Amino acid sequence: MRQIWKPFRALYFASLMMLIGSGLLSTYLALRLAAEHVDSLWVGALMAANYFGLVLGGKIGHRLIARVGHIRAYATCAGIVGAAVLGHGLIDWLPAWLFLRMIVGLGMMCQYMVIESWLNEQAEAKQRGVVFSGYMIASYLGLILGQMILVLHPALGLELLMAVAMCFALCLVPVAMTRRIHPAPLHPAPLEPRFFMKRVPQSLTTVLGAGIIVGSFYGLAPLYASQQGLTTEQVGLFMGCCIFAGFLVQWPLGWISDRYDRAVLIRSIAFLLALASLPLAIMSHAPLEVLFASGFMVSLLQFCLYPLAVAFSNDHIEGDRRVSLTAMLLMTYGIGASIGPLVAGVLMKLFGSHMLYAFFSFFALMLVWRIRPKAVTNLHQVEDAPLQHVVMPEAMSPLGAALDPRVDEQIVLDQMCDSVVPTPPEAEAVPEVDESDPEPAHKSSN
């Protein structure tokens, strides 16, 4: 395995630096505003702006990379992101911070696209799963280390913004110094929203709910912890503990996902998430032990939703549409992550910080209501389903499917290198997988 990962260590290092900077920036901004007694609505709006930028970056990144190439696009975006980060220290006007946060999200999405297309270009089909796992480890490790910086340096001064900018400067070095050949030129994969809404509506519902919950967590959990009386070091430990829970659960989740019905798993995990969120939702001021224990359990469950939804949707989508499926899932996730922090921020402002976990519990129950395993007809289940569960990192671009070992290598090349083929007319009338058939032919074999 070490020999497989070795050729990709520069790209893993770039991903690690990016996620350290991103993780630190999100928590720093929330704590900085909390220290200045700014409304939680602004904290949620900043995270919403970041995810809105990520959604925009999926479209703009394709055009930029196609125009100037991978290395120039990556260098351009790394420079812009670094400047936007430092801009938070030069300007105190919150509307300007919203714009800067959007620019950070947009630039980072372009960087993700460069790294993921490069990893896919250099990975052989039989190595893609191992390469993908290395990318996932770098992504989660970066998010955790970003929180640990706050433990080592709890003062919320401008030096933390300099550290974030330094991370984005360092992530530029391995890409700028590469001697490898440019990956193939990119062409956007078609979204086909009507097709996917008819084919995999339950997966899209789950992804939307996951975006609402996880986006609110990243944006507002530091504020929640601060309002619970935690110091900056304790907030860093709390966030690191929660993100580590999401990292820790991915491998057992993959084992379970490959052996049990995925729709049932999604509904069960959503129900458990609703229950796990209740202690923090009920107590306006939770003891430290309860805060860490419940926060760990909630994160353990909330980070399961998106990977399960991706695996479940792939079971019902043909291989030549999986890159487009990933783009659709990410757009749906980004919409949810843009809405969630705003709504949760309003609730926290009106009723108190504990409403964040009441918000999680409510939307988890909404998923329990909307996900109906008995309605899955399997009319379009692909051969050999359920497909192998693949751990999905938080940082995923529309090209993330290209690294998915379930996707055939030639299909990936066709999607990334060929011109986009118009959607055939019959794709507009696709029977639904799950909600319209009251007596399914047979239950899902997932």
KOLMARZA-255118 format. One record per residue (C-alpha): z, y, x; residue in one letter; residue number from 1. Coordinates in pm, whole numbers, plus 50000, padded with zeros to 5 digits. Layout:
<recs>
+-------+-------+-------+---+-----+
:     w :     v :     u : r :   k :
+-------+-------+-------+---+-----+
:     Z :     Y :     X : a : NUM :
...
+-------+-------+-------+---+-----+
</recs>
This chain:
<recs>
+-------+-------+-------+---+-----+
:     w :     v :     u : r :   k :
+-------+-------+-------+---+-----+
: 50000 : 50000 : 50000 : m :   1 :
: 50078 : 50237 : 50287 : r :   2 :
: 49725 : 50190 : 50419 : q :   3 :
: 49584 : 50275 : 50075 : i :   4 :
: 49793 : 50593 : 50038 : w :   5 :
: 49733 : 50715 : 50395 : k :   6 :
: 49385 : 50868 : 50334 : p :   7 :
: 49524 : 51067 : 50040 : f :   8 :
: 49841 : 51205 : 50197 : r :   9 :
: 49695 : 51554 : 50239 : a :  10 :
: 49616 : 51575 : 49868 : l :  11 :
: 49955 : 51429 : 49779 : y :  12 :
: 50118 : 51696 : 49996 : f :  13 :
: 49915 : 51965 : 49820 : a :  14 :
: 50028 : 51830 : 49481 : s :  15 :
: 50390 : 51812 : 49601 : l :  16 :
: 50389 : 52177 : 49714 : m :  17 :
: 50225 : 52293 : 49391 : m :  18 :
: 50481 : 52118 : 49173 : l :  19 :
: 50777 : 52235 : 49382 : i :  20 :
: 50656 : 52591 : 49329 : g :  21 :
: 50582 : 52540 : 48960 : s :  22 :
: 50913 : 52370 : 48884 : g :  23 :
: 51113 : 52633 : 49070 : l :  24 :
: 50925 : 52922 : 48907 : l :  25 :
: 50985 : 52799 : 48550 : s :  26 :
: 51359 : 52757 : 48597 : t :  27 :
: 51397 : 53076 : 48802 : y :  28 :
: 51229 : 53294 : 48539 : l :  29 :
: 51444 : 53146 : 48260 : a :  30 :
: 51766 : 53201 : 48458 : l :  31 :
: 51660 : 53548 : 48570 : r :  32 :
: 51601 : 53658 : 48210 : l :  33 :
: 51925 : 53491 : 48098 : a :  34 :
: 52116 : 53684 : 48365 : a :  35 :
: 51963 : 54007 : 48233 : e :  36 :
: 52052 : 53906 : 47872 : h :  37 :
: 51691 : 53904 : 47757 : v :  38 :
: 51614 : 53740 : 47420 : d :  39 :
: 51533 : 53368 : 47432 : s :  40 :
: 51211 : 53455 : 47251 : l :  41 :
: 51078 : 53611 : 47571 : w :  42 :
: 51175 : 53303 : 47773 : v :  43 :
: 50986 : 53081 : 47529 : g :  44 :
: 50691 : 53320 : 47531 : a :  45 :
: 50664 : 53295 : 47910 : l :  46 :
: 50638 : 52917 : 47897 : m :  47 :
: 50392 : 52940 : 47608 : a :  48 :
: 50178 : 53176 : 47817 : a :  49 :
: 50184 : 52927 : 48103 : n :  50 :
: 50055 : 52644 : 47884 : y :  51 :
: 49800 : 52874 : 47723 : f :  52 :
: 49673 : 52944 : 48075 : g :  53 :
: 49653 : 52571 : 48145 : l :  54 :
: 49439 : 52522 : 47834 : v :  55 :
: 49208 : 52807 : 47935 : l :  56 :
: 49192 : 52676 : 48290 : g :  57 :
: 49044 : 52347 : 48173 : g :  58 :
: 48731 : 52537 : 48065 : k :  59 :
: 48718 : 52809 : 48328 : i :  60 :
: 48795 : 52569 : 48612 : g :  61 :
: 48479 : 52366 : 48546 : h :  62 :
: 48265 : 52677 : 48570 : r :  63 :
: 48435 : 52808 : 48882 : l :  64 :
: 48412 : 52477 : 49068 : i :  65 :
: 48048 : 52433 : 48964 : a :  66 :
: 47967 : 52784 : 49092 : r :  67 :
: 48146 : 52801 : 49429 : v :  68 :
: 48246 : 52441 : 49509 : g :  69 :
: 48579 : 52262 : 49526 : h :  70 :
: 48735 : 52409 : 49841 : i :  71 :
: 48645 : 52771 : 49762 : r :  72 :
: 48764 : 52732 : 49403 : a :  73 :
: 49092 : 52579 : 49517 : y :  74 :
: 49150 : 52847 : 49782 : a :  75 :
: 49066 : 53123 : 49534 : t :  76 :
: 49308 : 52993 : 49272 : c :  77 :
: 49587 : 52927 : 49524 : a :  78 :
: 49559 : 53287 : 49642 : g :  79 :
: 49555 : 53424 : 49286 : i :  80 :
: 49854 : 53210 : 49183 : v :  81 :
: 50051 : 53322 : 49489 : g :  82 :
: 49976 : 53687 : 49413 : a :  83 :
: 50072 : 53639 : 49045 : a :  84 :
: 50402 : 53480 : 49149 : v :  85 :
: 50488 : 53775 : 49375 : l :  86 :
: 50381 : 54010 : 49096 : g :  87 :
: 50690 : 53898 : 48901 : h :  88 :
: 50898 : 54062 : 49172 : g :  89 :
: 50701 : 54388 : 49174 : l :  90 :
: 50688 : 54445 : 48796 : i :  91 :
: 50980 : 54432 : 48554 : d :  92 :
: 50772 : 54491 : 48238 : w :  93 :
: 50792 : 54169 : 48034 : l :  94 :
: 50445 : 54193 : 47873 : p :  95 :
: 50302 : 54202 : 48225 : a :  96 :
: 50502 : 53890 : 48305 : w :  97 :
: 50331 : 53714 : 48015 : l :  98 :
: 49993 : 53794 : 48166 : f :  99 :
: 50104 : 53685 : 48513 : l : 100 :
: 50244 : 53359 : 48373 : r : 101 :
: 49912 : 53289 : 48202 : m : 102 :
: 49729 : 53351 : 48530 : i : 103 :
: 49961 : 53106 : 48707 : v : 104 :
: 49885 : 52836 : 48448 : g : 105 :
: 49511 : 52901 : 48460 : l : 106 :
: 49497 : 52888 : 48838 : g : 107 :
: 49707 : 52575 : 48861 : m : 108 :
: 49482 : 52389 : 48617 : m : 109 :
: 49185 : 52461 : 48840 : c : 110 :
: 49383 : 52333 : 49139 : q : 111 :
: 49472 : 52014 : 48950 : y : 112 :
: 49105 : 51960 : 48870 : m : 113 :
: 49005 : 51993 : 49236 : v : 114 :
: 49274 : 51752 : 49357 : i : 115 :
: 49212 : 51492 : 49085 : e : 116 :
: 48835 : 51493 : 49127 : s : 117 :
: 48882 : 51458 : 49502 : w : 118 :
: 49124 : 51168 : 49464 : l : 119 :
: 48883 : 50993 : 49230 : n : 120 :
: 48589 : 51050 : 49465 : e : 121 :
: 48772 : 50890 : 49759 : q : 122 :
: 48942 : 50604 : 49568 : a : 123 :
: 48768 : 50272 : 49523 : e : 124 :
: 48785 : 50121 : 49176 : a : 125 :
: 49031 : 49850 : 49284 : k : 126 :
: 49259 : 50111 : 49447 : q : 127 :
: 49263 : 50362 : 49164 : r : 128 :
: 49590 : 50238 : 49010 : g : 129 :
: 49779 : 50268 : 49340 : v : 130 :
: 49622 : 50607 : 49414 : v : 131 :
: 49716 : 50726 : 49066 : f : 132 :
: 50076 : 50610 : 49112 : s : 133 :
: 50100 : 50805 : 49439 : g : 134 :
: 49982 : 51116 : 49259 : y : 135 :
: 50239 : 51059 : 48985 : m : 136 :
: 50520 : 51019 : 49240 : i : 137 :
: 50419 : 51340 : 49418 : a : 138 :
: 50410 : 51527 : 49085 : s : 139 :
: 50755 : 51420 : 48964 : y : 140 :
: 50910 : 51452 : 49309 : l : 141 :
: 50781 : 51807 : 49334 : g : 142 :
: 50933 : 51902 : 48998 : l : 143 :
: 51269 : 51753 : 49100 : i : 144 :
: 51273 : 51920 : 49443 : l : 145 :
: 51192 : 52253 : 49281 : g : 146 :
: 51518 : 52229 : 49087 : q : 147 :
: 51713 : 52126 : 49396 : m : 148 :
: 51617 : 52451 : 49570 : i : 149 :
: 51834 : 52628 : 49312 : l : 150 :
: 52127 : 52408 : 49414 : v : 151 :
: 52083 : 52507 : 49778 : l : 152 :
: 52009 : 52873 : 49700 : h : 153 :
: 52175 : 52977 : 49372 : p : 154 :
: 52125 : 53352 : 49415 : a : 155 :
: 51850 : 53469 : 49178 : l : 156 :
: 51697 : 53717 : 49421 : g : 157 :
: 51336 : 53786 : 49511 : l : 158 :
: 51359 : 53535 : 49796 : e : 159 :
: 51310 : 53254 : 49542 : l : 160 :
: 50982 : 53410 : 49431 : l : 161 :
: 50885 : 53425 : 49799 : m : 162 :
: 50967 : 53054 : 49826 : a : 163 :
: 50740 : 52979 : 49528 : v : 164 :
: 50458 : 53185 : 49682 : a : 165 :
: 50515 : 53003 : 50011 : m : 166 :
: 50471 : 52668 : 49834 : c : 167 :
: 50135 : 52780 : 49693 : f : 168 :
: 50031 : 52904 : 50038 : a : 169 :
: 50125 : 52570 : 50196 : l : 170 :
: 49942 : 52369 : 49929 : c : 171 :
: 49626 : 52544 : 50043 : l : 172 :
: 49647 : 52420 : 50403 : v : 173 :
: 49558 : 52047 : 50364 : p : 174 :
: 49266 : 52122 : 50131 : v : 175 :
: 49127 : 52405 : 50345 : a : 176 :
: 49144 : 52190 : 50661 : m : 177 :
: 48983 : 51879 : 50516 : t : 178 :
: 48681 : 51730 : 50691 : r : 179 :
: 48587 : 51517 : 50393 : r : 180 :
: 48272 : 51570 : 50191 : i : 181 :
: 48291 : 51772 : 49872 : h : 182 :
: 48331 : 51567 : 49555 : p : 183 :
: 48035 : 51551 : 49318 : a : 184 :
: 47960 : 51864 : 49109 : p : 185 :
: 48144 : 51882 : 48777 : l : 186 :
: 48009 : 51902 : 48426 : h : 187 :
: 48246 : 51951 : 48130 : p : 188 :
: 48309 : 51644 : 47918 : a : 189 :
: 48250 : 51704 : 47543 : p : 190 :
: 48572 : 51738 : 47341 : l : 191 :
: 48437 : 51588 : 47013 : e : 192 :
: 48751 : 51694 : 46818 : p : 193 :
: 48631 : 51566 : 46479 : r : 194 :
: 48557 : 51224 : 46624 : f : 195 :
: 48898 : 51188 : 46786 : f : 196 :
: 49088 : 51327 : 46485 : m : 197 :
: 48931 : 51053 : 46272 : k : 198 :
: 48959 : 50776 : 46529 : r : 199 :
: 49308 : 50832 : 46678 : v : 200 :
: 49501 : 51072 : 46451 : p : 201 :
: 49841 : 50916 : 46518 : q : 202 :
: 49796 : 50947 : 46895 : s : 203 :
: 49700 : 51314 : 46859 : l : 204 :
: 50003 : 51373 : 46635 : t : 205 :
: 50228 : 51215 : 46898 : t : 206 :
: 50073 : 51422 : 47178 : v : 207 :
: 50117 : 51741 : 46974 : l : 208 :
: 50483 : 51654 : 46913 : g : 209 :
: 50533 : 51568 : 47280 : a : 210 :
: 50384 : 51903 : 47379 : g : 211 :
: 50613 : 52090 : 47140 : i : 212 :
: 50923 : 51909 : 47270 : i : 213 :
: 50847 : 51891 : 47644 : v : 214 :
: 50705 : 52245 : 47657 : g : 215 :
: 51023 : 52375 : 47494 : s : 216 :
: 51233 : 52172 : 47736 : f : 217 :
: 51073 : 52313 : 48049 : y : 218 :
: 51079 : 52667 : 47917 : g : 219 :
: 51420 : 52683 : 47746 : l : 220 :
: 51645 : 52407 : 47883 : a : 221 :
: 51746 : 52626 : 48183 : p : 222 :
: 51837 : 52905 : 47939 : l : 223 :
: 52028 : 52658 : 47721 : y : 224 :
: 52224 : 52527 : 48019 : a : 225 :
: 52300 : 52880 : 48136 : s : 226 :
: 52428 : 52978 : 47791 : q : 227 :
: 52649 : 52668 : 47795 : q : 228 :
: 52831 : 52827 : 48088 : g : 229 :
: 52673 : 52636 : 48377 : l : 230 :
: 52634 : 52806 : 48713 : t : 231 :
: 52293 : 52836 : 48879 : t : 232 :
: 52366 : 52530 : 49096 : e : 233 :
: 52468 : 52329 : 48790 : q : 234 :
: 52157 : 52438 : 48601 : v : 235 :
: 51945 : 52314 : 48892 : g : 236 :
: 52131 : 51982 : 48889 : l : 237 :
: 52096 : 51954 : 48512 : f : 238 :
: 51720 : 52016 : 48522 : m : 239 :
: 51676 : 51784 : 48820 : g : 240 :
: 51876 : 51512 : 48644 : c : 241 :
: 51663 : 51544 : 48329 : c : 242 :
: 51330 : 51538 : 48515 : i : 243 :
: 51452 : 51242 : 48723 : f : 244 :
: 51523 : 51058 : 48396 : a : 245 :
: 51158 : 51108 : 48296 : g : 246 :
: 51046 : 50976 : 48634 : f : 247 :
: 51284 : 50681 : 48622 : l : 248 :
: 51176 : 50555 : 48280 : v : 249 :
: 50802 : 50536 : 48350 : q : 250 :
: 50787 : 50191 : 48512 : w : 251 :
: 51005 : 50004 : 48258 : p : 252 :
: 50811 : 50189 : 47988 : l : 253 :
: 50486 : 50048 : 48128 : g : 254 :
: 50626 : 49694 : 48121 : w : 255 :
: 50742 : 49732 : 47760 : i : 256 :
: 50423 : 49908 : 47652 : s : 257 :
: 50206 : 49620 : 47771 : d : 258 :
: 50405 : 49365 : 47569 : r : 259 :
: 50489 : 49531 : 47237 : y : 260 :
: 50310 : 49720 : 46962 : d : 261 :
: 50263 : 50074 : 47093 : r : 262 :
: 50273 : 50239 : 46750 : a : 263 :
: 50608 : 50071 : 46683 : v : 264 :
: 50732 : 50183 : 47024 : l : 265 :
: 50634 : 50545 : 46958 : i : 266 :
: 50814 : 50546 : 46625 : r : 267 :
: 51122 : 50372 : 46766 : s : 268 :
: 51148 : 50608 : 47065 : i : 269 :
: 51105 : 50911 : 46837 : a : 270 :
: 51392 : 50783 : 46618 : f : 271 :
: 51614 : 50724 : 46923 : l : 272 :
: 51523 : 51071 : 47051 : l : 273 :
: 51634 : 51226 : 46722 : a : 274 :
: 51969 : 51044 : 46751 : l : 275 :
: 52017 : 51123 : 47121 : a : 276 :
: 51960 : 51494 : 47056 : s : 277 :
: 52227 : 51515 : 46784 : l : 278 :
: 52539 : 51556 : 47006 : p : 279 :
: 52393 : 51862 : 47182 : l : 280 :
: 52248 : 51989 : 46853 : a : 281 :
: 52585 : 51975 : 46676 : i : 282 :
: 52813 : 52108 : 46951 : m : 283 :
: 52769 : 52477 : 47019 : s : 284 :
: 52946 : 52431 : 47354 : h : 285 :
: 52929 : 52079 : 47494 : a : 286 :
: 53159 : 51951 : 47772 : p : 287 :
: 52988 : 51913 : 48109 : l : 288 :
: 52998 : 51531 : 48098 : e : 289 :
: 52842 : 51522 : 47750 : v : 290 :
: 52583 : 51779 : 47850 : l : 291 :
: 52459 : 51579 : 48148 : f : 292 :
: 52480 : 51239 : 47977 : a : 293 :
: 52306 : 51349 : 47658 : s : 294 :
: 52051 : 51559 : 47848 : g : 295 :
: 51965 : 51256 : 48062 : f : 296 :
: 51918 : 51032 : 47757 : m : 297 :
: 51709 : 51289 : 47568 : v : 298 :
: 51479 : 51335 : 47867 : s : 299 :
: 51458 : 50959 : 47918 : l : 300 :
: 51310 : 50936 : 47569 : l : 301 :
: 51108 : 51257 : 47540 : q : 302 :
: 50905 : 51181 : 47854 : f : 303 :
: 50799 : 50847 : 47700 : c : 304 :
: 50600 : 50999 : 47414 : l : 305 :
: 50296 : 51134 : 47598 : y : 306 :
: 50226 : 50825 : 47816 : p : 307 :
: 50262 : 50595 : 47513 : l : 308 :
: 50026 : 50811 : 47306 : a : 309 :
: 49768 : 50809 : 47587 : v : 310 :
: 49787 : 50430 : 47619 : a : 311 :
: 49771 : 50385 : 47240 : f : 312 :
: 49465 : 50609 : 47206 : s : 313 :
: 49284 : 50436 : 47494 : n : 314 :
: 49319 : 50107 : 47307 : d : 315 :
: 49094 : 50247 : 47034 : h : 316 :
: 48838 : 50448 : 47234 : i : 317 :
: 48538 : 50307 : 47418 : e : 318 :
: 48530 : 50349 : 47796 : g : 319 :
: 48246 : 50601 : 47801 : d : 320 :
: 48453 : 50845 : 47593 : r : 321 :
: 48783 : 50825 : 47783 : r : 322 :
: 48726 : 51130 : 48001 : v : 323 :
: 48652 : 51328 : 47684 : s : 324 :
: 48960 : 51171 : 47524 : l : 325 :
: 49178 : 51296 : 47809 : t : 326 :
: 49042 : 51648 : 47766 : a : 327 :
: 49117 : 51632 : 47393 : m : 328 :
: 49469 : 51497 : 47449 : l : 329 :
: 49545 : 51768 : 47703 : l : 330 :
: 49415 : 52042 : 47476 : m : 331 :
: 49635 : 51908 : 47194 : t : 332 :
: 49934 : 51884 : 47429 : y : 333 :
: 49871 : 52240 : 47551 : g : 334 :
: 49859 : 52373 : 47195 : i : 335 :
: 50191 : 52206 : 47117 : g : 336 :
: 50346 : 52329 : 47442 : a : 337 :
: 50230 : 52684 : 47363 : s : 338 :
: 50379 : 52679 : 47012 : i : 339 :
: 50705 : 52492 : 47082 : g : 340 :
: 50877 : 52738 : 47319 : p : 341 :
: 50803 : 53030 : 47086 : l : 342 :
: 50950 : 52863 : 46778 : v : 343 :
: 51247 : 52719 : 46966 : a : 344 :
: 51310 : 53057 : 47127 : g : 345 :
: 51332 : 53224 : 46786 : v : 346 :
: 51575 : 52958 : 46661 : l : 347 :
: 51795 : 52997 : 46969 : m : 348 :
: 51798 : 53373 : 46924 : k : 349 :
: 51897 : 53352 : 46557 : l : 350 :
: 52138 : 53055 : 46552 : f : 351 :
: 52251 : 52985 : 46907 : g : 352 :
: 52146 : 52791 : 47216 : s : 353 :
: 52231 : 52449 : 47064 : h : 354 :
: 51935 : 52492 : 46827 : m : 355 :
: 51709 : 52381 : 47113 : l : 356 :
: 51827 : 52021 : 47073 : y : 357 :
: 51831 : 52052 : 46693 : a : 358 :
: 51465 : 52151 : 46733 : f : 359 :
: 51403 : 51835 : 46941 : f : 360 :
: 51575 : 51620 : 46680 : s : 361 :
: 51375 : 51772 : 46394 : f : 362 :
: 51036 : 51717 : 46556 : f : 363 :
: 51132 : 51366 : 46664 : a : 364 :
: 51206 : 51289 : 46298 : l : 365 :
: 50869 : 51440 : 46206 : m : 366 :
: 50706 : 51186 : 46438 : l : 367 :
: 50906 : 50906 : 46277 : v : 368 :
: 50766 : 51022 : 45943 : w : 369 :
: 50405 : 51062 : 46058 : r : 370 :
: 50365 : 50752 : 46279 : i : 371 :
: 50297 : 50449 : 46057 : r : 372 :
: 50233 : 50127 : 46250 : p : 373 :
: 50135 : 49936 : 45934 : k : 374 :
: 49844 : 50174 : 45878 : a : 375 :
: 49672 : 50079 : 46206 : v : 376 :
: 49361 : 49883 : 46110 : t : 377 :
: 49229 : 49804 : 46462 : n : 378 :
: 48874 : 49856 : 46335 : l : 379 :
: 48782 : 50014 : 46670 : h : 380 :
: 49023 : 49837 : 46902 : q : 381 :
: 48853 : 49782 : 47237 : v : 382 :
: 48813 : 49441 : 47390 : e : 383 :
: 49120 : 49310 : 47577 : d : 384 :
: 49352 : 49561 : 47406 : a : 385 :
: 49626 : 49646 : 47468 : p : 386 :
: 49493 : 49791 : 47791 : l : 387 :
: 49718 : 49815 : 48095 : q : 388 :
: 49971 : 50096 : 48053 : h : 389 :
: 49924 : 50364 : 48318 : v : 390 :
: 50202 : 50606 : 48410 : v : 391 :
: 50081 : 50960 : 48334 : m : 392 :
: 50206 : 51251 : 48549 : p : 393 :
: 50304 : 51579 : 48390 : e : 394 :
: 50036 : 51760 : 48589 : a : 395 :
: 49708 : 51634 : 48445 : m : 396 :
: 49373 : 51809 : 48427 : s : 397 :
: 49082 : 51714 : 48199 : p : 398 :
: 48965 : 51496 : 48490 : l : 399 :
: 49283 : 51290 : 48488 : g : 400 :
: 49104 : 51004 : 48315 : a : 401 :
: 48882 : 50968 : 48620 : a : 402 :
: 49183 : 50835 : 48812 : l : 403 :
: 49282 : 50600 : 48530 : d : 404 :
: 49226 : 50244 : 48657 : p : 405 :
: 49133 : 50140 : 48301 : r : 406 :
: 48816 : 50348 : 48323 : v : 407 :
: 48515 : 50179 : 48478 : d : 408 :
: 48396 : 50353 : 48796 : e : 409 :
: 48038 : 50389 : 48679 : q : 410 :
: 48151 : 50546 : 48353 : i : 411 :
: 48351 : 50803 : 48550 : v : 412 :
: 48051 : 50887 : 48765 : l : 413 :
: 47830 : 50923 : 48460 : d : 414 :
: 48082 : 51156 : 48292 : q : 415 :
: 48136 : 51371 : 48601 : m : 416 :
: 47790 : 51384 : 48753 : c : 417 :
: 47540 : 51354 : 48470 : d : 418 :
: 47447 : 51609 : 48210 : s : 419 :
: 47646 : 51596 : 47888 : v : 420 :
: 47471 : 51381 : 47629 : v : 421 :
: 47483 : 51514 : 47271 : p : 422 :
: 47712 : 51327 : 47035 : t : 423 :
: 47512 : 51074 : 46828 : p : 424 :
: 47497 : 51148 : 46455 : p : 425 :
: 47691 : 50835 : 46363 : e : 426 :
: 47993 : 50964 : 46556 : a : 427 :
: 48055 : 51217 : 46282 : e : 428 :
: 48149 : 50950 : 46029 : a : 429 :
: 48401 : 50723 : 46194 : v : 430 :
: 48653 : 50523 : 45989 : p : 431 :
: 49011 : 50626 : 46053 : e : 432 :
: 49230 : 50396 : 46252 : v : 433 :
: 49558 : 50440 : 46083 : d : 434 :
: 49624 : 50661 : 45784 : e : 435 :
: 49364 : 50599 : 45518 : s : 436 :
: 49379 : 50222 : 45477 : d : 437 :
: 49681 : 50116 : 45264 : p : 438 :
: 49620 : 49745 : 45330 : e : 439 :
: 49505 : 49707 : 45690 : p : 440 :
: 49306 : 49403 : 45789 : a : 441 :
: 49574 : 49312 : 46043 : h : 442 :
: 49850 : 49485 : 46232 : k : 443 :
: 49799 : 49629 : 46576 : s : 444 :
: 49821 : 49373 : 46854 : s : 445 :
: 49945 : 49642 : 47092 : n : 446 :
+-------+-------+-------+---+-----+
</recs>
